[in-house]
Amino acid sequence: MLSPIPAVMVSCGDMENSNIITIAWTGIVNSKPPMTYVSVRPERYSHDIIEKSGEFVINLVNEDLVFAMDHCGSTSGRNEDKFETMHLTKVKGEKVSCPMIDESPVNIECKVVEKRSLGSHDMFLAEIVAVHAAEDLMKESGRLALNEAGLVAYIHGEYYGLKSRRLGTYGYSVMKKKTAKKRREKGLSHGGKKAHFDQYK
């Protein structure tokens, strides 16, 4: 019942023999070094590929990729080439052998450091070794505007788009009055409601 959770496509294998598996059980587990995980059922075709290669790529999914993502989670790579079926473009990774999905707004290259058998799933704990983002998401300031990527989330069997107004920024609940005043003067806001500033007047 922990929702929403990410809905991503994980690519594995190599440029010649690859597969895509849809994963909802993933997330960040550490910042230094940057680490993530994916949990995969042992019977899934991608499980053995990831176990043997020790590599995978997490490809974030936007609304344009939802159909392909659902297909990749509903069919087996034993029976088809999902890149070909879904007309997805393979791009060679910089640090791993498995392909990235070019249509994805963000690709996260990962190297497995540990596998834990937890019961129904095996968790592959991995270090993030490279990250690639679509150029149109990069602002002149150098900020990655992931909020503009149209990402999706998975909630109890359904996919939802995350295009929404911002509700706040980190730390706005404890912001000093002086800082809030400066942000008001610059025309900045914490989110979609001006009331977020009004409480500091």
N, C-alpha and C positions, 0 to 999 in steps of 0.2 A: 504493500500500500504506500510505499515511498514514491511519490510522484510530484511533478513530472520527472522523467529521466531522459537522457540523450537518446536519439535514434540515429545510428551511424552505419556506414558501410565499411567493413574491414576487408582490405585486400591482402592476399597472401600468395605465396608461391614465388615464381619468377616471371620474367617477361614472356617466356614461351608457354609455361604451364602455370596458370594462375587461377584464383577463385575469389569470389566476393561473398562474404557472409554478413547478414544484417545483425547488428548487436545493439541491445538496449542496456545491457549491464556493463557499463564502462564509466570511467571518471578519473579525476586527478587524485592521486594519493600522496604526492610529495612535491615540494617546489625546488629544493636543492639537494640532489639533482632532480630535474623534472621527471616525474614518474606517473605512469598511468596503469590501467589494467583492462583486460577484457575477460569475461567469463563465458566459456564455451562448453556445451555438452560434448562428452567424449565421442558420441556416435556421429557428430556432425563431420562432414567431409573436410572442413577447414581445420578441425582440431589437430589432426595428424600432421597437416602441412605446417601449421604454426609450431607444433611441438618439434618437428624435425629441423625446420629452418631457423627457428628462434627469432623470427622477424614477422612484422606485420605493419600495415599502415591503416590508421584510423582516418577515414574520409568523412568530413562533416557533410550533412545533408541539408540542402535548402528545399523549398517547396517544389521546385522544378524536378527534383530527383526523387520525390516521394514514391512515385509509381515504380521506378527502378529499384528503390530500396526495398519496397514490399515484395517485389518479385524475387530479389536476391535472398530474402529471408524465407520465402515460401517454396523455393525449389532447391534442388541439390546440384552442386557442381560436378557430381559424378555423372550427371546426365546431360549437361550442357555447358557451353562456354558463356558465362553470364555477361562478360564484357561484350561479346558479339551479339547475344540475344537482346541486350538492353542498349546497344549502340553506344557504349561507353568507351572512352579513349584511354589507353594505357600510357602512362608517362613514367619513365625510369626514375627511381628514387636516387637521392644523393648518397645516402648512408646505408640503405638496405637494398636487397636484390628484388624484392617484390614491387610490382607496379603501383603507382598512385592513380587515382581516378581524376583525369584532367577537369571534368565537369564539376567536381567538388570545389566549394569555395575555400576550404582549408584542408590540407593533407598533413598528417602527423606521423612521421616515421618513428618506428619503435623497435627496440631490441629487447627480447625477453631476458630477464635476469633470474626468474624463478617461476616454477609451476606448482600450484597447490591444488590438490584434489580435495574438494569440499563436500562432495556428495553427488548431487545431480549434475554439477558443473565443475570444470577445472578452471581455476583462475590463473591467467598468464600475467604476472607482474612484469612490467617492462619500463625501460628508461626511454624517454623521448630524446631522440638524437638529432632530429631536424623537423622544422615546421615550414610549410609553404602556404601562402595566402594569395588569393586573387588580387591583382593590382588595383582593381576598382574599390577594394575595401581599405586600401592604405591611404590615409590622409596626409596632407603636406607636412603636418606636425610630426608624422611618424607613427601616429596612433592607428591601431588596427580597429576598424569600425565593424566589429562582428554583429553589432545590433542592426546593421543594414544588410546582412547576408540572407535574411529570410529563413533562418534555421527552423528546424522542427523538433518537437518533443513527442515522447510516447507516453500516453496515459491510459492505462488499463485497456490495452488492445486497440487504441485509436491513436492516429497521428494528428498533431495540432501545430499550426504555424505560430511562430513566436513574434510576429510583427505586431507590436503593441507600443503604446506610449510608455516612456520611462516613468517609473514610480518614485525613484530616488537614486541617490548615488551613495557610494560607501562613505559612512561617517557623517551623513547629513544630520542624524539625530543628535549628535554631540558637537556639532560645529559651533565655534565661537561666534559671538555676535559680530565682531569686527570682520571676520572672514565672510560671514553671510552678507554683510553690508557691501563689501568689495565685490562679491559675486553679483549682487543685485545691480550695482552700478555698472558692471560690465555686461549686463543683460543675460547673465548665465542663470541657470536654474538647476534645481535638483531633479526635477521630473516634470510630469505633466500638470502638476497643481502648483499654482503660485502660493498657496497656503503653506507650502513647505518653508517658504521664506518668511511669511508673515509672523510665524511664531518667534522669530528672533528680533523683531522690531522693538 
